[in-house]
Amino acid sequence: MVYNIKNSKQLASLINYTNLNNMITEEEMKEFLEKAKELNFHSVVISPTYVPLAKEILAESNIKVGSVVGFPLGFEDTESKIAAAQELLKKGADEIEVVINLSYLKDERYDLLENEIKQIKEVVGDKILKVVMETKALEDYQKANAAKVAENSGADFIKNSTGFVSPNHIFENVNDINIIQKYAPKIKIEIYGGINEYKFANQILTGGADLIGSDNGYDIVKKYKELRENTQVTPKPITLTKND
């Protein structure tokens, strides 16, 4: 998917506005959610603690509420991840992001990895399940295998990073996108980590990502809006003269 961003509304619809600060206060979270509502992002991604609050504040919007399971290390057992996903769904979460067990991936225990993701997807049902890996910590063949397992297990998205270990260059991100598209062509892709300004966001989307995640989504969209939509120019009058 390649995007030609036409306006700030379209840009916001491609961003999952993220705040996973584990020390955020309720008032700070309310402010974050009001900002999300102002610009109408695709979703917010927040800690399980604030899912009920987000559902309340965003009730009149079409913004999805996403939250995390096994974040950020992914090494909880499958039963714990299933229970956490079930609890988030009870609270009203629309999207679940589960960090995969990287030990299973490193040990090439694809059967265990696939079984875990399948069981969580069964619980999630028609809600969105995103599988999160840490591409910065993986070899290319491991990224390819993780993507194949996620697709085979029924996940809706694969996400490249928790944000703790993020690719730090556009070429790394595009390499990850290319690998996922080649080995898991049906799964959707979200790129997260280090996307702090519009130029980088646009490069990621142009590079083939379906969505981006960003802690700075509000600033990205506001600055883009100021640049593209708030420029006022009064043209000089044109006088047309007929040549003799």
C-alpha positions in Angstrom: 0.0 0.0 0.0 1.4 3.4 -1.0 -0.2 6.6 0.2 -0.4 10.0 -1.2 -1.4 12.0 1.8 -3.9 14.7 0.8 -4.9 16.2 4.1 -4.5 16.0 7.9 -7.6 14.0 8.3 -6.3 11.2 6.1 -2.9 11.4 7.9 -4.5 11.0 11.3 -6.5 8.0 10.1 -3.3 6.2 9.4 -1.8 6.8 12.9 -2.2 4.8 16.1 -1.6 7.5 18.7 0.3 5.8 21.5 0.9 6.5 25.1 2.3 3.5 27.1 3.9 5.6 29.8 3.7 3.5 33.0 3.7 6.5 35.3 1.1 8.7 33.6 -1.6 10.2 35.8 -5.3 10.0 35.1 -5.4 13.7 34.3 -2.6 13.4 31.9 -4.3 10.5 30.2 -7.5 12.5 29.9 -5.5 15.2 28.2 -4.0 12.7 25.8 -7.4 11.2 25.0 -8.9 14.7 24.3 -6.0 15.3 21.9 -6.8 12.0 20.2 -10.5 13.0 19.9 -9.6 16.4 18.5 -7.7 14.9 15.5 -9.6 11.6 15.1 -6.7 9.1 14.9 -7.2 5.6 13.7 -6.7 4.3 17.3 -5.2 5.0 20.6 -2.8 2.5 22.1 -2.7 2.7 25.9 -2.1 0.6 29.0 -4.8 -1.8 30.2 -5.3 0.5 33.3 -6.9 3.2 31.2 -9.0 1.2 28.7 -12.3 1.9 30.5 -11.5 5.7 30.7 -10.7 5.7 27.0 -13.9 4.0 26.1 -15.8 6.6 28.0 -14.0 9.7 26.6 -14.0 8.4 23.0 -17.5 6.9 23.1 -18.8 9.5 20.5 -15.9 9.1 18.2 -14.9 6.3 15.8 -11.4 6.0 17.3 -10.5 2.4 18.2 -9.1 1.6 21.7 -6.1 -0.7 21.6 -4.0 -2.1 24.5 -1.2 -4.5 25.1 -0.6 -8.1 26.3 2.7 -9.4 27.4 4.2 -6.0 27.0 7.1 -5.4 26.6 9.0 -8.6 26.9 6.5 -11.3 25.7 7.8 -14.0 28.0 4.6 -14.7 30.0 3.1 -18.1 29.5 0.3 -18.6 27.0 -2.4 -19.0 29.6 -1.5 -15.6 31.2 -1.6 -13.9 27.8 -5.0 -15.4 27.1 -6.4 -14.3 30.4 -5.0 -10.7 29.9 -6.6 -10.6 26.4 -9.9 -11.7 27.8 -9.8 -9.0 30.5 -9.1 -6.3 28.0 -12.0 -7.4 25.8 -14.3 -7.2 28.9 -13.1 -3.6 29.4 -14.0 -2.8 25.8 -10.7 -2.9 23.9 -11.1 -3.0 20.1 -7.5 -4.0 19.3 -5.1 -6.3 21.2 -1.4 -6.1 20.7 0.5 -9.2 22.0 4.3 -9.4 22.2 5.5 -12.7 20.9 7.7 -15.1 22.9 11.1 -14.3 21.4 12.6 -17.3 23.1 10.3 -19.6 21.0 11.4 -17.7 17.9 15.1 -17.9 18.6 14.8 -21.6 19.4 12.8 -22.1 16.2 9.9 -23.5 18.2 7.4 -22.3 15.6 4.8 -24.9 16.8 4.7 -23.2 20.2 4.6 -19.8 18.8 1.8 -20.6 16.3 -0.2 -22.3 19.0 0.0 -19.3 21.3 -1.1 -16.8 18.6 -3.9 -19.1 17.4 -5.3 -19.4 20.9 -5.2 -15.7 21.5 -6.9 -15.0 18.2 -9.6 -17.4 19.1 -10.3 -15.3 22.2 -10.0 -12.0 20.3 -12.4 -13.2 17.6 -13.5 -10.5 15.2 -11.5 -7.8 17.1 -8.1 -6.9 15.7 -5.0 -8.9 16.9 -1.6 -7.5 16.4 1.5 -9.6 16.9 4.5 -7.6 18.0 8.1 -8.6 17.4 11.4 -6.8 17.9 13.0 -6.6 14.5 16.0 -4.7 15.7 17.0 -7.7 17.8 16.3 -10.3 15.0 18.1 -11.6 12.0 16.2 -11.2 8.7 15.3 -14.9 8.5 13.8 -14.7 12.0 11.7 -11.7 11.0 10.5 -13.7 7.9 9.6 -16.7 10.1 7.8 -14.6 12.7 5.8 -12.9 9.9 4.9 -16.3 8.4 3.8 -17.7 11.8 1.7 -14.6 12.6 -0.1 -14.9 9.2 -0.6 -18.6 9.5 -2.0 -18.2 13.0 -4.7 -15.7 11.9 -3.2 -12.5 13.3 -4.5 -9.3 11.6 -1.3 -7.2 11.9 2.3 -7.7 12.6 4.1 -4.8 14.3 7.8 -4.4 14.2 8.6 -3.1 17.6 7.5 -2.4 21.2 9.3 0.9 21.0 12.0 -0.2 23.5 14.3 -1.6 20.7 13.4 0.3 17.6 15.0 0.4 14.1 16.5 3.9 13.9 16.7 4.5 10.1 14.2 4.5 7.3 16.2 1.8 5.4 15.9 -0.6 8.4 12.1 0.0 8.4 11.7 -0.5 4.7 13.8 -3.7 4.9 11.5 -5.0 7.5 8.4 -4.1 5.5 9.9 -5.8 2.4 10.6 -9.0 4.3 7.1 -9.1 5.8 5.4 -8.4 2.5 7.4 -11.2 0.8 6.9 -13.9 3.3 3.5 -13.0 4.7 1.8 -11.1 1.9 -1.7 -11.2 3.4 -0.9 -9.7 6.9 -1.1 -6.0 7.5 1.9 -4.1 8.8 2.3 -1.5 11.5 5.6 0.3 12.0 6.3 1.8 15.5 9.2 3.5 17.2 11.0 6.8 16.5 8.4 8.3 14.2 8.5 11.8 15.5 7.8 14.0 12.5 5.8 14.0 9.3 8.7 13.4 6.9 9.6 10.1 8.6 5.9 9.1 8.9 5.4 9.8 5.2 8.5 7.7 4.3 7.2 4.8 6.3 3.8 4.9 4.7 5.3 5.3 1.2 7.5 2.4 2.0 4.5 0.1 2.4 3.3 0.2 5.9 -0.5 0.0 6.4 -0.4 2.0 9.7 2.2 3.7 11.9 2.3 4.0 15.6 3.6 7.2 17.2 3.8 8.8 20.6 4.1 12.1 18.8 1.0 11.6 16.6 -0.6 14.8 17.7 2.4 17.0 16.9 2.9 15.2 13.5 -0.7 15.9 12.4 -0.9 19.4 13.9 2.3 20.6 12.1 1.2 19.0 8.9 -2.1 20.7 9.1 -0.5 24.1 9.7 1.8 23.5 6.7 -0.8 22.2 4.3 -4.2 23.7 5.4 -3.5 27.0 7.2 -1.4 28.7 4.5 -3.3 31.8 3.4 -2.2 33.4 0.2 -4.1 36.3 -1.5 -3.3 36.2 -5.2 -2.6 39.4 -7.1 -5.4 40.2 -9.6 -4.6 39.1 -13.1 -5.3 41.5 -15.9 -5.7 39.9 -19.3 -4.8 42.1 -22.3 -5.6 41.4 -25.9 -2.6 41.6 -28.2 -3.2 43.7 -31.3 
